[in-house]
Amino acid sequence: MKLHELKARQRGRIRAIGAGNEQMDVKLREVGFSEGDEVEMVGAGPFGGRTLAVRLNRTLIALRTSEAALVEVDPA
């Protein structure tokens, strides 16, 4: 399952990052994403939910849906 597919308040554990996009892989890792970390979907923003709020290790992070689609998670 991809990170952007989690429902609001649903948690998951990161399985893989980047999905073949090396540039985004580096960006996501710089922000703090790492395999094995727990994430929680806080919610989606207005205008069709193109921006997502994700809690990662006690930090709230905003991601584009396209960025979240590059993170594979195992739902909790």
PyMOL commands that set and color helices and strands:
alter all, ss='L'
color gray80, all
select helices_A, chain A and resi 3-5+22-31+46-49+65-68
alter helices_A, ss='H'
color red, helices_A
select strands_A, chain A and resi 11-17+38-44+51-56+59-64+71-75
alter strands_A, ss='S'
color yellow, strands_A
deselect
rebuild
show_as cartoon
